[in-house]
Amino acid sequence: MKNNYYEFKVLSADLPLKSDKKDDIIQWIYDIHIVEWYTTYLLKKTMENEEVQDKIQEIYLMICEVPQKRWNELYSQGRFAISGYVTGIIHQQLISKTSKIYKKYGKYNETFQTKDDIFWATYDEENKI
């Protein structure tokens, strides 16, 4: 797949994984750019977007909360099991209407829709007394 919203490729096949330690796995996830790549791909926005940056931080927090036992199980299955698990977290969090990220950002954005300058200029013109 090609992602026009992120400049780097996912390097899961290129970078070796040092060990099954949680810190090493999280560092590997960071180094292969999978969270940034897949998040920008699903949201269809670049890394410059504040919403994208916030959601990526939330996803990294969730990854850091995964217990060591789960990382051990995934490590024994190989790098692609780890990257598949991470993309599953990302997909579920960004697509589901019941996810933690949706409840924090999506619901808020639906309730409090932001208006741009064009909207306010049109509003002012239409409501002049």
N, CA, C and O atoms as CSV, one atom per row, in Angstrom:
chain,resi,resn,atom,element,x,y,z
A,1,MET,N,N,0.832,-1.183,0.000
A,1,MET,CA,C,0.000,0.000,0.000
A,1,MET,C,C,0.874,1.242,0.000
A,1,MET,O,O,1.953,1.263,0.591
A,2,LYS,N,N,0.399,2.252,-0.657
A,2,LYS,CA,C,1.096,3.527,-0.694
A,2,LYS,C,C,0.370,4.509,0.211
A,2,LYS,O,O,-0.858,4.594,0.186
A,3,ASN,N,N,1.118,5.239,0.996
A,3,ASN,CA,C,0.554,6.246,1.880
A,3,ASN,C,C,1.068,7.611,1.459
A,3,ASN,O,O,2.248,7.914,1.632
A,4,ASN,N,N,0.193,8.430,0.909
A,4,ASN,CA,C,0.576,9.763,0.454
A,4,ASN,C,C,0.664,10.772,1.595
A,4,ASN,O,O,1.048,11.920,1.369
A,5,TYR,N,N,0.318,10.371,2.803
A,5,TYR,CA,C,0.270,11.286,3.932
A,5,TYR,C,C,1.471,11.151,4.861
A,5,TYR,O,O,1.608,11.921,5.811
A,6,TYR,N,N,2.341,10.178,4.594
A,6,TYR,CA,C,3.510,9.969,5.447
A,6,TYR,C,C,4.713,9.659,4.571
A,6,TYR,O,O,4.619,8.874,3.627
A,7,GLU,N,N,5.847,10.280,4.889
A,7,GLU,CA,C,7.007,10.207,3.999
A,7,GLU,C,C,7.844,8.940,4.111
A,7,GLU,O,O,8.571,8.607,3.175
A,8,PHE,N,N,7.763,8.223,5.235
A,8,PHE,CA,C,8.594,7.040,5.429
A,8,PHE,C,C,7.808,5.759,5.172
A,8,PHE,O,O,6.580,5.737,5.259
A,9,LYS,N,N,8.533,4.702,4.857
A,9,LYS,CA,C,7.929,3.378,4.704
A,9,LYS,C,C,8.002,2.646,6.034
A,9,LYS,O,O,8.815,2.980,6.896
A,10,VAL,N,N,7.143,1.643,6.191
A,10,VAL,CA,C,7.214,0.784,7.362
A,10,VAL,C,C,8.378,-0.171,7.158
A,10,VAL,O,O,8.494,-0.800,6.106
A,11,LEU,N,N,9.235,-0.279,8.158
A,11,LEU,CA,C,10.470,-1.045,8.023
A,11,LEU,C,C,10.458,-2.345,8.824
A,11,LEU,O,O,11.515,-2.794,9.266
A,12,SER,N,N,9.309,-2.953,9.019
A,12,SER,CA,C,9.211,-4.134,9.893
A,12,SER,C,C,10.067,-5.301,9.419
A,12,SER,O,O,10.554,-6.077,10.241
A,13,ALA,N,N,10.257,-5.439,8.126
A,13,ALA,CA,C,11.060,-6.547,7.618
A,13,ALA,C,C,12.553,-6.209,7.629
A,13,ALA,O,O,13.392,-7.107,7.570
A,14,ASP,N,N,12.884,-4.929,7.702
A,14,ASP,CA,C,14.281,-4.506,7.584
A,14,ASP,C,C,15.021,-4.410,8.908
A,14,ASP,O,O,16.219,-4.687,8.970
A,15,LEU,N,N,14.328,-4.024,9.959
A,15,LEU,CA,C,14.998,-3.817,11.247
A,15,LEU,C,C,14.844,-5.031,12.152
A,15,LEU,O,O,13.734,-5.527,12.344
A,16,PRO,N,N,15.951,-5.511,12.707
A,16,PRO,CA,C,15.859,-6.669,13.617
A,16,PRO,C,C,15.304,-6.248,14.978
A,16,PRO,O,O,15.434,-5.098,15.397
A,17,LEU,N,N,14.701,-7.188,15.632
A,17,LEU,CA,C,14.152,-6.981,16.967
A,17,LEU,C,C,15.155,-7.523,17.971
A,17,LEU,O,O,15.527,-8.694,17.893
A,18,LYS,N,N,15.603,-6.694,18.918
A,18,LYS,CA,C,16.681,-7.068,19.841
A,18,LYS,C,C,16.297,-8.193,20.794
A,18,LYS,O,O,17.026,-9.178,20.919
A,19,SER,N,N,15.163,-8.054,21.462
A,19,SER,CA,C,14.768,-9.058,22.454
A,19,SER,C,C,13.270,-8.993,22.695
A,19,SER,O,O,12.564,-8.201,22.071
A,20,ASP,N,N,12.787,-9.836,23.610
A,20,ASP,CA,C,11.369,-9.831,23.936
A,20,ASP,C,C,11.035,-8.866,25.068
A,20,ASP,O,O,9.906,-8.865,25.559
A,21,LYS,N,N,11.988,-8.053,25.489
A,21,LYS,CA,C,11.735,-7.063,26.528
A,21,LYS,C,C,10.797,-5.983,25.992
A,21,LYS,O,O,10.908,-5.550,24.845
A,22,LYS,N,N,9.892,-5.570,26.834
A,22,LYS,CA,C,8.887,-4.574,26.459
A,22,LYS,C,C,9.524,-3.308,25.881
A,22,LYS,O,O,9.070,-2.795,24.858
A,23,ASP,N,N,10.565,-2.810,26.528
A,23,ASP,CA,C,11.224,-1.591,26.055
A,23,ASP,C,C,11.818,-1.766,24.658
A,23,ASP,O,O,11.718,-0.870,23.821
A,24,ASP,N,N,12.433,-2.920,24.410
A,24,ASP,CA,C,13.007,-3.185,23.084
A,24,ASP,C,C,11.925,-3.280,22.023
A,24,ASP,O,O,12.101,-2.794,20.906
A,25,ILE,N,N,10.821,-3.896,22.363
A,25,ILE,CA,C,9.720,-4.035,21.398
A,25,ILE,C,C,9.108,-2.672,21.086
A,25,ILE,O,O,8.846,-2.359,19.925
A,26,ILE,N,N,8.883,-1.870,22.108
A,26,ILE,CA,C,8.310,-0.535,21.883
A,26,ILE,C,C,9.265,0.329,21.068
A,26,ILE,O,O,8.830,1.081,20.195
A,27,GLN,N,N,10.553,0.227,21.344
A,27,GLN,CA,C,11.542,0.971,20.554
A,27,GLN,C,C,11.515,0.512,19.099
A,27,GLN,O,O,11.606,1.336,18.189
A,28,TRP,N,N,11.390,-0.785,18.874
A,28,TRP,CA,C,11.308,-1.331,17.515
A,28,TRP,C,C,10.058,-0.811,16.804
A,28,TRP,O,O,10.117,-0.433,15.634
A,29,ILE,N,N,8.934,-0.793,17.511
A,29,ILE,CA,C,7.680,-0.274,16.933
A,29,ILE,C,C,7.875,1.182,16.522
A,29,ILE,O,O,7.434,1.596,15.449
A,30,TYR,N,N,8.528,1.944,17.368
A,30,TYR,CA,C,8.802,3.347,17.059
A,30,TYR,C,C,9.738,3.470,15.847
A,30,TYR,O,O,9.500,4.286,14.956
A,31,ASP,N,N,10.778,2.673,15.820
A,31,ASP,CA,C,11.773,2.745,14.748
A,31,ASP,C,C,11.228,2.354,13.380
A,31,ASP,O,O,11.701,2.862,12.364
A,32,ILE,N,N,10.241,1.458,13.336
A,32,ILE,CA,C,9.727,1.026,12.031
A,32,ILE,C,C,8.638,1.957,11.487
A,32,ILE,O,O,8.191,1.779,10.354
A,33,HIS,N,N,8.208,2.939,12.274
A,33,HIS,CA,C,7.236,3.960,11.847
A,33,HIS,C,C,5.836,3.416,11.597
A,33,HIS,O,O,5.062,4.041,10.872
A,34,ILE,N,N,5.495,2.293,12.165
A,34,ILE,CA,C,4.203,1.683,11.852
A,34,ILE,C,C,3.025,2.474,12.407
A,34,ILE,O,O,1.983,2.559,11.758
A,35,VAL,N,N,3.172,3.052,13.594
A,35,VAL,CA,C,2.062,3.800,14.196
A,35,VAL,C,C,1.780,5.059,13.377
A,35,VAL,O,O,0.629,5.344,13.046
A,36,GLU,N,N,2.812,5.796,13.060
A,36,GLU,CA,C,2.636,7.026,12.281
A,36,GLU,C,C,2.108,6.722,10.879
A,36,GLU,O,O,1.197,7.389,10.390
A,37,TRP,N,N,2.690,5.708,10.243
A,37,TRP,CA,C,2.296,5.373,8.879
A,37,TRP,C,C,0.819,4.977,8.817
A,37,TRP,O,O,0.065,5.514,8.005
A,38,TYR,N,N,0.411,4.048,9.666
A,38,TYR,CA,C,-0.952,3.527,9.591
A,38,TYR,C,C,-1.983,4.547,10.075
A,38,TYR,O,O,-3.096,4.592,9.551
A,39,THR,N,N,-1.631,5.355,11.057
A,39,THR,CA,C,-2.556,6.385,11.547
A,39,THR,C,C,-2.811,7.432,10.474
A,39,THR,O,O,-3.961,7.790,10.219
A,40,THR,N,N,-1.757,7.926,9.844
A,40,THR,CA,C,-1.949,8.918,8.781
A,40,THR,C,C,-2.702,8.310,7.600
A,40,THR,O,O,-3.491,8.992,6.946
A,41,TYR,N,N,-2.460,7.042,7.329
A,41,TYR,CA,C,-3.152,6.358,6.237
A,41,TYR,C,C,-4.659,6.279,6.506
A,41,TYR,O,O,-5.464,6.585,5.626
A,42,LEU,N,N,-5.036,5.872,7.716
A,42,LEU,CA,C,-6.458,5.738,8.036
A,42,LEU,C,C,-7.159,7.082,8.155
A,42,LEU,O,O,-8.310,7.221,7.742
A,43,LEU,N,N,-6.472,8.076,8.719
A,43,LEU,CA,C,-7.097,9.394,8.898
A,43,LEU,C,C,-7.016,10.267,7.654
A,43,LEU,O,O,-7.707,11.281,7.548
A,44,LYS,N,N,-6.166,9.867,6.713
A,44,LYS,CA,C,-5.960,10.618,5.474
A,44,LYS,C,C,-5.561,12.070,5.745
A,44,LYS,O,O,-6.054,13.013,5.127
A,45,LYS,N,N,-4.629,12.195,6.717
A,45,LYS,CA,C,-4.091,13.496,7.093
A,45,LYS,C,C,-2.611,13.332,7.378
A,45,LYS,O,O,-2.156,12.243,7.727
A,46,THR,N,N,-1.856,14.419,7.227
A,46,THR,CA,C,-0.416,14.371,7.438
A,46,THR,C,C,-0.055,14.522,8.916
A,46,THR,O,O,-0.914,14.811,9.749
A,47,MET,N,N,1.196,14.329,9.222
A,47,MET,CA,C,1.693,14.440,10.590
A,47,MET,C,C,1.623,15.867,11.124
A,47,MET,O,O,1.697,16.065,12.337
A,48,GLU,N,N,1.485,16.848,10.269
A,48,GLU,CA,C,1.402,18.237,10.709
A,48,GLU,C,C,0.069,18.525,11.393
A,48,GLU,O,O,-0.049,19.514,12.118
A,49,ASN,N,N,-0.916,17.693,11.177
A,49,ASN,CA,C,-2.239,17.871,11.757
A,49,ASN,C,C,-2.202,17.548,13.257
A,49,ASN,O,O,-1.726,16.486,13.657
A,50,GLU,N,N,-2.705,18.468,14.076
A,50,GLU,CA,C,-2.673,18.276,15.533
A,50,GLU,C,C,-3.504,17.079,15.977
A,50,GLU,O,O,-3.131,16.376,16.916
A,51,GLU,N,N,-4.614,16.847,15.314
A,51,GLU,CA,C,-5.462,15.699,15.647
A,51,GLU,C,C,-4.693,14.394,15.442
A,51,GLU,O,O,-4.780,13.485,16.268
A,52,VAL,N,N,-3.953,14.303,14.363
A,52,VAL,CA,C,-3.149,13.115,14.076
A,52,VAL,C,C,-2.091,12.929,15.161
A,52,VAL,O,O,-1.901,11.819,15.658
A,53,GLN,N,N,-1.413,13.993,15.523
A,53,GLN,CA,C,-0.377,13.911,16.554
A,53,GLN,C,C,-0.966,13.459,17.889
A,53,GLN,O,O,-0.377,12.627,18.579
A,54,ASP,N,N,-2.121,14.003,18.249
A,54,ASP,CA,C,-2.762,13.609,19.509
A,54,ASP,C,C,-3.144,12.137,19.505
A,54,ASP,O,O,-2.928,11.434,20.493
A,55,LYS,N,N,-3.704,11.675,18.412
A,55,LYS,CA,C,-4.131,10.282,18.331
A,55,LYS,C,C,-2.939,9.327,18.334
A,55,LYS,O,O,-3.013,8.242,18.911
A,56,ILE,N,N,-1.857,9.720,17.700
A,56,ILE,CA,C,-0.645,8.899,17.707
A,56,ILE,C,C,-0.114,8.775,19.137
A,56,ILE,O,O,0.300,7.694,19.554
A,57,GLN,N,N,-0.125,9.862,19.874
A,57,GLN,CA,C,0.321,9.816,21.271
A,57,GLN,C,C,-0.563,8.890,22.101
A,57,GLN,O,O,-0.062,8.138,22.937
A,58,GLU,N,N,-1.863,8.940,21.878
A,58,GLU,CA,C,-2.787,8.056,22.593
A,58,GLU,C,C,-2.502,6.587,22.258
A,58,GLU,O,O,-2.543,5.723,23.134
A,59,ILE,N,N,-2.218,6.323,21.005
A,59,ILE,CA,C,-1.933,4.947,20.574
A,59,ILE,C,C,-0.634,4.454,21.209
A,59,ILE,O,O,-0.565,3.316,21.674
A,60,TYR,N,N,0.395,5.301,21.233
A,60,TYR,CA,C,1.638,4.902,21.891
A,60,TYR,C,C,1.412,4.628,23.374
A,60,TYR,O,O,2.008,3.705,23.930
A,61,LEU,N,N,0.567,5.410,24.010
A,61,LEU,CA,C,0.254,5.170,25.417
A,61,LEU,C,C,-0.389,3.797,25.593
A,61,LEU,O,O,-0.048,3.064,26.522
A,62,MET,N,N,-1.310,3.452,24.708
A,62,MET,CA,C,-1.957,2.136,24.767
A,62,MET,C,C,-0.946,1.012,24.549
A,62,MET,O,O,-1.008,-0.023,25.212
A,63,ILE,N,N,-0.025,1.219,23.626
A,63,ILE,CA,C,1.014,0.214,23.355
A,63,ILE,C,C,1.897,0.028,24.587
A,63,ILE,O,O,2.282,-1.093,24.917
A,64,CYS,N,N,2.211,1.120,25.256
A,64,CYS,CA,C,3.042,1.035,26.457
A,64,CYS,C,C,2.322,0.331,27.602
A,64,CYS,O,O,2.968,-0.200,28.505
A,65,GLU,N,N,1.002,0.322,27.575
A,65,GLU,CA,C,0.226,-0.318,28.632
A,65,GLU,C,C,0.025,-1.821,28.413
A,65,GLU,O,O,-0.486,-2.512,29.293
A,66,VAL,N,N,0.423,-2.322,27.252
A,66,VAL,CA,C,0.307,-3.761,26.983
A,66,VAL,C,C,1.266,-4.493,27.924
A,66,VAL,O,O,2.436,-4.121,28.017
A,67,PRO,N,N,0.790,-5.523,28.620
A,67,PRO,CA,C,1.663,-6.217,29.584
A,67,PRO,C,C,2.785,-7.019,28.906
A,67,PRO,O,O,2.664,-7.448,27.758
A,68,GLN,N,N,3.868,-7.201,29.650
A,68,GLN,CA,C,5.035,-7.943,29.150
A,68,GLN,C,C,4.657,-9.342,28.681
A,68,GLN,O,O,5.202,-9.823,27.688
A,69,LYS,N,N,3.749,-9.994,29.366
A,69,LYS,CA,C,3.347,-11.356,28.993
A,69,LYS,C,C,2.812,-11.398,27.558
A,69,LYS,O,O,3.121,-12.322,26.805
A,70,ARG,N,N,2.018,-10.408,27.187
A,70,ARG,CA,C,1.473,-10.357,25.818
A,70,ARG,C,C,2.594,-10.149,24.806
A,70,ARG,O,O,2.601,-10.772,23.744
A,71,TRP,N,N,3.548,-9.268,25.139
A,71,TRP,CA,C,4.675,-9.046,24.230
A,71,TRP,C,C,5.495,-10.327,24.057
A,71,TRP,O,O,5.985,-10.608,22.963
A,72,ASN,N,N,5.644,-11.108,25.143
A,72,ASN,CA,C,6.376,-12.380,25.049
A,72,ASN,C,C,5.699,-13.328,24.068
A,72,ASN,O,O,6.363,-13.967,23.252
A,73,GLU,N,N,4.368,-13.418,24.153
A,73,GLU,CA,C,3.605,-14.288,23.239
A,73,GLU,C,C,3.777,-13.845,21.796
A,73,GLU,O,O,3.994,-14.671,20.909
A,74,LEU,N,N,3.680,-12.544,21.563
A,74,LEU,CA,C,3.821,-12.025,20.196
A,74,LEU,C,C,5.256,-12.183,19.684
A,74,LEU,O,O,5.466,-12.506,18.515
A,75,TYR,N,N,6.226,-11.959,20.543
A,75,TYR,CA,C,7.630,-12.088,20.161
A,75,TYR,C,C,7.931,-13.511,19.694
A,75,TYR,O,O,8.673,-13.708,18.731
A,76,SER,N,N,7.363,-14.485,20.367
A,76,SER,CA,C,7.607,-15.884,19.993
A,76,SER,C,C,7.015,-16.207,18.619
A,76,SER,O,O,7.437,-17.165,17.971
A,77,GLN,N,N,6.039,-15.408,18.174
A,77,GLN,CA,C,5.429,-15.611,16.858
A,77,GLN,C,C,6.148,-14.830,15.760
A,77,GLN,O,O,5.929,-15.092,14.578
A,78,GLY,N,N,6.998,-13.881,16.128
A,78,GLY,CA,C,7.779,-13.136,15.149
A,78,GLY,C,C,7.379,-11.680,15.018
A,78,GLY,O,O,6.362,-11.233,15.548
A,79,ARG,N,N,8.225,-10.953,14.286
A,79,ARG,CA,C,8.030,-9.509,14.106
A,79,ARG,C,C,6.703,-9.160,13.467
A,79,ARG,O,O,6.085,-8.155,13.818
A,80,PHE,N,N,6.260,-9.984,12.528
A,80,PHE,CA,C,5.023,-9.657,11.818
A,80,PHE,C,C,3.803,-9.832,12.713
A,80,PHE,O,O,2.780,-9.184,12.487
A,81,ALA,N,N,3.888,-10.688,13.717
A,81,ALA,CA,C,2.805,-10.814,14.699
A,81,ALA,C,C,2.715,-9.545,15.536
A,81,ALA,O,O,1.622,-9.076,15.855
A,82,ILE,N,N,3.866,-8.998,15.885
A,82,ILE,CA,C,3.885,-7.753,16.660
A,82,ILE,C,C,3.331,-6.605,15.833
A,82,ILE,O,O,2.495,-5.841,16.315
A,83,SER,N,N,3.784,-6.476,14.602
A,83,SER,CA,C,3.287,-5.377,13.764
A,83,SER,C,C,1.800,-5.560,13.459
A,83,SER,O,O,1.069,-4.573,13.372
A,84,GLY,N,N,1.342,-6.791,13.295
A,84,GLY,CA,C,-0.081,-7.044,13.089
A,84,GLY,C,C,-0.907,-6.680,14.305
A,84,GLY,O,O,-2.002,-6.132,14.176
A,85,TYR,N,N,-0.392,-6.979,15.477
A,85,TYR,CA,C,-1.073,-6.631,16.731
A,85,TYR,C,C,-1.193,-5.110,16.866
A,85,TYR,O,O,-2.249,-4.594,17.232
A,86,VAL,N,N,-0.117,-4.408,16.570
A,86,VAL,CA,C,-0.108,-2.947,16.672
A,86,VAL,C,C,-1.077,-2.329,15.663
A,86,VAL,O,O,-1.821,-1.410,16.005
A,87,THR,N,N,-1.074,-2.822,14.432
A,87,THR,CA,C,-2.020,-2.274,13.453
A,87,THR,C,C,-3.457,-2.587,13.851
A,87,THR,O,O,-4.364,-1.812,13.549
A,88,GLY,N,N,-3.671,-3.698,14.517
A,88,GLY,CA,C,-5.008,-4.013,15.019
A,88,GLY,C,C,-5.462,-3.006,16.064
A,88,GLY,O,O,-6.614,-2.571,16.057
A,89,ILE,N,N,-4.553,-2.636,16.966
A,89,ILE,CA,C,-4.874,-1.613,17.968
A,89,ILE,C,C,-5.220,-0.298,17.274
A,89,ILE,O,O,-6.225,0.337,17.595
A,90,ILE,N,N,-4.389,0.101,16.331
A,90,ILE,CA,C,-4.603,1.369,15.625
A,90,ILE,C,C,-5.941,1.354,14.905
A,90,ILE,O,O,-6.730,2.291,15.030
A,91,HIS,N,N,-6.195,0.302,14.158
A,91,HIS,CA,C,-7.431,0.212,13.373
A,91,HIS,C,C,-8.657,0.259,14.283
A,91,HIS,O,O,-9.608,0.995,14.015
A,92,GLN,N,N,-8.632,-0.518,15.344
A,92,GLN,CA,C,-9.775,-0.552,16.255
A,92,GLN,C,C,-9.998,0.818,16.895
A,92,GLN,O,O,-11.140,1.260,17.028
A,93,GLN,N,N,-8.936,1.480,17.285
A,93,GLN,CA,C,-9.070,2.767,17.957
A,93,GLN,C,C,-9.548,3.882,17.026
A,93,GLN,O,O,-10.263,4.786,17.459
A,94,LEU,N,N,-9.161,3.824,15.768
A,94,LEU,CA,C,-9.517,4.904,14.847
A,94,LEU,C,C,-10.826,4.668,14.116
A,94,LEU,O,O,-11.445,5.629,13.658
A,95,ILE,N,N,-11.267,3.433,13.990
A,95,ILE,CA,C,-12.467,3.119,13.224
A,95,ILE,C,C,-13.697,2.922,14.112
A,95,ILE,O,O,-14.798,3.328,13.740
A,96,SER,N,N,-13.521,2.313,15.264
A,96,SER,CA,C,-14.639,1.967,16.139
A,96,SER,C,C,-15.252,3.196,16.802
A,96,SER,O,O,-14.537,4.095,17.245
A,97,LYS,N,N,-16.569,3.226,16.865
A,97,LYS,CA,C,-17.287,4.321,17.530
A,97,LYS,C,C,-17.379,4.099,19.039
A,97,LYS,O,O,-17.955,4.923,19.749
A,98,THR,N,N,-16.818,2.994,19.535
A,98,THR,CA,C,-16.825,2.739,20.973
A,98,THR,C,C,-15.414,2.744,21.557
A,98,THR,O,O,-15.233,2.413,22.729
A,99,SER,N,N,-14.430,3.107,20.770
A,99,SER,CA,C,-13.038,3.077,21.231
A,99,SER,C,C,-12.736,4.247,22.158
A,99,SER,O,O,-13.470,5.235,22.204
A,100,LYS,N,N,-11.657,4.114,22.882
A,100,LYS,CA,C,-11.201,5.149,23.806
A,100,LYS,C,C,-10.888,6.447,23.053
A,100,LYS,O,O,-11.253,7.533,23.503
A,101,ILE,N,N,-10.221,6.330,21.923
A,101,ILE,CA,C,-9.863,7.521,21.140
A,101,ILE,C,C,-11.108,8.189,20.568
A,101,ILE,O,O,-11.203,9.417,20.568
A,102,TYR,N,N,-12.060,7.402,20.083
A,102,TYR,CA,C,-13.283,8.002,19.554
A,102,TYR,C,C,-14.023,8.763,20.652
A,102,TYR,O,O,-14.495,9.880,20.438
A,103,LYS,N,N,-14.118,8.149,21.826
A,103,LYS,CA,C,-14.819,8.808,22.927
A,103,LYS,C,C,-14.123,10.101,23.336
A,103,LYS,O,O,-14.778,11.058,23.748
A,104,LYS,N,N,-12.811,10.128,23.222
A,104,LYS,CA,C,-12.061,11.312,23.629
A,104,LYS,C,C,-12.056,12.406,22.559
A,104,LYS,O,O,-12.177,13.588,22.882
A,105,TYR,N,N,-11.918,12.020,21.284
A,105,TYR,CA,C,-11.774,13.010,20.220
A,105,TYR,C,C,-12.974,13.076,19.285
A,105,TYR,O,O,-13.472,14.163,18.993
A,106,GLY,N,N,-13.437,11.943,18.819
A,106,GLY,CA,C,-14.513,11.916,17.835
A,106,GLY,C,C,-15.816,12.470,18.364
A,106,GLY,O,O,-16.461,13.285,17.704
A,107,LYS,N,N,-16.207,12.037,19.540
A,107,LYS,CA,C,-17.445,12.510,20.142
A,107,LYS,C,C,-17.383,14.012,20.390
A,107,LYS,O,O,-18.351,14.732,20.146
A,108,TYR,N,N,-16.244,14.473,20.873
A,108,TYR,CA,C,-16.057,15.900,21.118
A,108,TYR,C,C,-16.184,16.685,19.811
A,108,TYR,O,O,-16.858,17.714,19.763
A,109,ASN,N,N,-15.537,16.196,18.759
A,109,ASN,CA,C,-15.581,16.903,17.479
A,109,ASN,C,C,-16.982,16.902,16.873
A,109,ASN,O,O,-17.347,17.848,16.174
A,110,GLU,N,N,-17.768,15.863,17.125
A,110,GLU,CA,C,-19.142,15.843,16.636
A,110,GLU,C,C,-20.010,16.838,17.400
A,110,GLU,O,O,-20.876,17.492,16.819
A,111,THR,N,N,-19.772,16.949,18.700
A,111,THR,CA,C,-20.561,17.850,19.532
A,111,THR,C,C,-20.171,19.305,19.302
A,111,THR,O,O,-21.029,20.176,19.157
A,112,PHE,N,N,-18.874,19.552,19.272
A,112,PHE,CA,C,-18.372,20.913,19.112
A,112,PHE,C,C,-17.654,21.041,17.780
A,112,PHE,O,O,-16.426,20.990,17.719
A,113,GLN,N,N,-18.416,21.204,16.727
A,113,GLN,CA,C,-17.816,21.310,15.400
A,113,GLN,C,C,-17.169,22.678,15.246
A,113,GLN,O,O,-17.781,23.705,15.541
A,114,THR,N,N,-15.933,22.679,14.784
A,114,THR,CA,C,-15.232,23.941,14.600
A,114,THR,C,C,-15.628,24.567,13.274
A,114,THR,O,O,-15.897,23.875,12.292
A,115,LYS,N,N,-15.658,25.870,13.272
A,115,LYS,CA,C,-16.026,26.622,12.078
A,115,LYS,C,C,-14.805,27.385,11.583
A,115,LYS,O,O,-14.047,27.943,12.376
A,116,ASP,N,N,-14.624,27.403,10.274
A,116,ASP,CA,C,-13.477,28.097,9.712
A,116,ASP,C,C,-13.816,29.560,9.424
A,116,ASP,O,O,-14.951,29.994,9.621
A,117,ASP,N,N,-12.819,30.314,8.954
A,117,ASP,CA,C,-13.003,31.747,8.694
A,117,ASP,C,C,-14.056,32.016,7.631
A,117,ASP,O,O,-14.783,33.006,7.714
A,118,ILE,N,N,-14.143,31.148,6.635
A,118,ILE,CA,C,-15.139,31.322,5.569
A,118,ILE,C,C,-16.549,31.226,6.145
A,118,ILE,O,O,-17.430,32.007,5.783
A,119,PHE,N,N,-16.755,30.266,7.040
A,119,PHE,CA,C,-18.061,30.128,7.684
A,119,PHE,C,C,-18.432,31.408,8.424
A,119,PHE,O,O,-19.547,31.909,8.275
A,120,TRP,N,N,-17.502,31.943,9.227
A,120,TRP,CA,C,-17.805,33.127,10.030
A,120,TRP,C,C,-17.981,34.361,9.161
A,120,TRP,O,O,-18.802,35.216,9.494
A,121,ALA,N,N,-17.255,34.491,8.073
A,121,ALA,CA,C,-17.441,35.624,7.166
A,121,ALA,C,C,-18.829,35.560,6.533
A,121,ALA,O,O,-19.515,36.577,6.432
A,122,THR,N,N,-19.240,34.369,6.110
A,122,THR,CA,C,-20.573,34.185,5.527
A,122,THR,C,C,-21.642,34.451,6.580
A,122,THR,O,O,-22.654,35.088,6.288
A,123,TYR,N,N,-21.429,33.980,7.774
A,123,TYR,CA,C,-22.371,34.187,8.879
A,123,TYR,C,C,-22.547,35.681,9.154
A,123,TYR,O,O,-23.667,36.162,9.325
A,124,ASP,N,N,-21.435,36.402,9.194
A,124,ASP,CA,C,-21.502,37.855,9.432
A,124,ASP,C,C,-22.279,38.570,8.343
A,124,ASP,O,O,-23.079,39.462,8.625
A,125,GLU,N,N,-22.041,38.174,7.086
A,125,GLU,CA,C,-22.734,38.804,5.958
A,125,GLU,C,C,-24.236,38.537,6.000
A,125,GLU,O,O,-25.040,39.427,5.722
A,126,GLU,N,N,-24.606,37.316,6.348
A,126,GLU,CA,C,-26.011,36.940,6.358
A,126,GLU,C,C,-26.772,37.523,7.540
A,126,GLU,O,O,-27.993,37.665,7.477
A,127,ASN,N,N,-26.081,37.857,8.599
A,127,ASN,CA,C,-26.752,38.301,9.826
A,127,ASN,C,C,-26.503,39.773,10.155
A,127,ASN,O,O,-26.582,40.176,11.315
A,128,LYS,N,N,-26.209,40.557,9.151
A,128,LYS,CA,C,-26.020,42.005,9.386
A,128,LYS,C,C,-27.389,42.632,9.652
A,128,LYS,O,O,-28.394,42.277,9.035
A,129,ILE,N,N,-27.390,43.568,10.585
A,129,ILE,CA,C,-28.667,44.229,10.926
A,129,ILE,C,C,-28.815,45.488,10.124
A,129,ILE,O,O,-29.816,46.192,10.260
